[in-house]
Amino acid sequence: MVKAIESESAHDLASMADEVLMSRYRDEGKESLFNELVRRYERELYRYLVRYIGDANLADDVFQNTFLQIHLKRGLFEDGRPFRPWLYSIATHQAVDAMRKVGRHPTLSLDQQVHSSPQGSESGSLLDLLVNEGVGPLSELEEQERQQWVRDSIRRLPDALRQTLILAYHQDLKYREIADILKIPVGTVKSRLHAAISKLQEMARTATRDGND
């Protein structure tokens, strides 16, 4: 009978929305509610942090710190607030702080698809986008050299553009979620993403001219 009750309880938790779980954890402080949130996001969030940070061990530390912050800041969670952007906001800020301490820079998966509109139409991977925009030199490089060039160029972007670009190409985050994470309007997310791509394309064209001189 005890096992049946535990099983039913686990089923009930699994059927609850993230926001309900978080609101109840804020109010009740039950460990089972917190553990269900961790269970739901442990793979997704860890993969995001590994790609963002580029170091599995540091990503694990940041993951642990993120959920520690969820616990410590539970009283700040407001009813009606989407949980996922809030979680990613905390995780991203924890990652930035951790990388700053060890002198690392965010990394970027160049094969990750990005949505080019709020409706979700895909424009392809960042690498494909740059190669297909008529910026010749990238298409002439070997694949590994091409990826390294893009990564190096991304590091040269202003912080605001770089962070927006990385979030857009990770975890299939939508504009609204990125806006919530960065605490900026959706229109600013779009303009930053457009500016970041434009700057990378200009870097490629400049590299071509310099290489031909």
C-alpha positions in Angstrom: 0.0 0.0 0.0 2.9 2.4 0.8 4.5 1.7 -2.6 1.2 2.4 -4.3 0.8 5.8 -2.6 4.4 6.7 -3.5 3.8 5.7 -7.1 0.6 7.8 -7.2 2.4 10.8 -5.7 5.2 10.5 -8.3 2.6 10.4 -11.1 0.8 13.4 -9.7 4.1 15.4 -9.6 4.9 14.4 -13.2 1.6 15.7 -14.4 2.1 19.2 -12.9 3.2 22.2 -14.9 6.7 23.6 -14.1 5.1 26.7 -12.8 2.8 24.8 -10.4 5.7 22.8 -9.0 7.8 25.9 -8.5 4.9 27.9 -6.8 4.2 24.9 -4.5 7.9 24.5 -3.7 8.1 28.2 -2.9 5.1 27.9 -0.5 5.6 24.4 0.9 9.3 23.7 0.6 8.8 20.0 -0.1 11.9 18.2 -1.3 9.8 16.1 -3.7 8.7 19.2 -5.6 12.3 20.4 -6.0 13.5 17.0 -7.0 10.9 16.8 -9.8 12.1 20.1 -11.2 15.7 18.9 -11.1 14.6 15.6 -12.8 12.9 17.4 -15.6 15.8 19.7 -16.5 18.9 17.8 -15.5 19.7 16.5 -19.0 18.5 19.5 -21.0 20.1 22.2 -18.8 23.3 20.2 -18.4 23.7 19.8 -22.2 23.1 23.6 -22.6 25.7 24.4 -20.0 28.3 22.0 -21.5 27.8 23.6 -24.9 27.8 27.1 -23.5 30.8 26.7 -21.3 32.8 24.1 -23.2 33.9 22.3 -20.1 31.9 19.4 -18.6 33.3 19.6 -15.1 32.6 23.4 -14.9 29.2 22.8 -16.4 28.4 20.3 -13.6 29.4 22.9 -11.0 27.3 25.5 -12.6 24.3 23.1 -12.8 24.5 22.5 -9.1 24.9 26.2 -8.3 21.9 27.0 -10.6 19.5 24.7 -8.6 21.0 26.0 -5.4 20.0 29.5 -6.5 16.5 28.1 -7.4 16.3 26.9 -3.8 17.6 30.2 -2.3 15.5 32.4 -4.6 12.3 30.4 -4.4 10.6 33.2 -2.6 11.1 35.6 -5.5 9.2 33.3 -8.0 6.0 35.0 -8.9 2.8 33.2 -9.8 2.2 33.4 -13.6 5.8 33.7 -14.4 7.1 31.1 -16.9 9.6 28.8 -15.1 11.9 27.8 -18.0 13.2 31.3 -18.9 13.7 32.0 -15.2 15.7 28.9 -14.9 17.8 29.6 -17.9 18.4 33.2 -16.8 19.8 32.0 -13.5 21.8 29.3 -15.2 23.3 31.7 -17.8 24.3 34.2 -15.2 25.9 31.5 -13.1 27.8 30.3 -16.2 29.0 33.8 -17.0 30.2 34.3 -13.4 31.9 30.9 -13.4 33.7 31.5 -16.7 34.8 35.0 -15.6 36.5 33.5 -12.6 38.5 30.9 -14.7 39.0 33.2 -17.7 36.9 31.2 -20.2 34.6 32.5 -22.9 31.2 31.1 -24.0 31.3 28.5 -26.8 28.8 28.0 -29.6 27.5 25.0 -31.4 27.7 26.0 -35.0 25.4 23.2 -36.1 22.5 24.3 -33.8 19.4 25.4 -35.7 18.0 28.9 -35.0 14.6 30.3 -35.5 14.6 33.4 -37.6 11.1 34.4 -36.6 8.7 34.2 -33.7 6.6 31.7 -35.7 9.6 29.3 -35.7 10.7 29.2 -39.3 14.3 28.0 -39.4 17.1 29.7 -41.2 19.6 26.9 -40.7 22.8 26.7 -38.7 24.9 29.7 -38.0 27.7 28.3 -40.2 25.3 27.6 -43.1 23.8 31.1 -42.7 27.2 32.8 -43.0 28.5 30.6 -45.8 25.3 31.0 -47.8 25.3 34.8 -47.6 27.9 35.3 -50.3 30.8 35.8 -47.9 33.1 33.7 -50.1 36.1 32.9 -47.9 34.2 30.7 -45.5 33.1 28.4 -48.3 36.7 28.1 -49.4 38.1 27.0 -46.0 38.1 23.4 -44.7 35.3 22.6 -42.3 37.4 22.7 -39.2 39.1 26.0 -40.2 35.7 27.5 -41.0 34.3 26.6 -37.6 37.4 28.0 -35.8 37.1 31.2 -37.8 33.5 31.7 -36.7 34.2 30.9 -33.1 37.1 33.4 -33.0 35.0 36.0 -34.7 32.1 35.5 -32.2 34.6 36.2 -29.3 35.3 39.6 -30.9 31.6 40.6 -30.8 30.4 43.1 -28.2 29.2 41.3 -25.1 25.5 42.1 -25.6 25.6 40.8 -29.2 27.6 37.7 -28.3 25.4 36.7 -25.5 22.2 37.1 -27.5 23.7 35.2 -30.4 24.7 32.3 -28.2 21.3 32.0 -26.5 19.6 32.1 -29.9 21.7 29.1 -31.1 21.3 27.0 -27.9 18.4 24.9 -26.8 16.0 26.2 -29.4 15.2 29.2 -27.3 12.5 31.5 -28.7 12.8 35.3 -28.8 10.4 35.7 -25.9 12.4 33.3 -23.7 15.7 35.1 -24.6 14.0 38.4 -23.8 13.0 37.1 -20.4 16.5 35.7 -19.7 18.2 39.0 -20.7 15.5 41.2 -19.3 15.2 43.1 -22.6 12.3 43.7 -25.1 11.7 41.1 -27.8 12.5 43.8 -30.4 15.9 44.3 -28.8 16.6 40.5 -29.1 15.8 40.7 -32.8 17.9 43.7 -33.4 20.9 42.3 -31.5 20.7 39.0 -33.3 20.5 40.8 -36.7 23.4 43.1 -35.7 25.5 40.1 -34.6 25.0 38.2 -37.9 25.7 41.4 -39.9 28.9 42.0 -38.0 30.1 38.4 -38.6 29.3 38.7 -42.3 31.2 42.0 -42.4 34.1 40.4 -40.7 34.1 37.7 -43.3 34.0 40.2 -46.2 36.8 42.2 -44.5 38.9 39.0 -44.2 38.4 38.4 -47.9 39.6 41.9 -48.9 42.5 41.6 -46.6 43.4 38.2 -47.9 43.3 39.5 -51.5 45.5 42.5 -50.9 
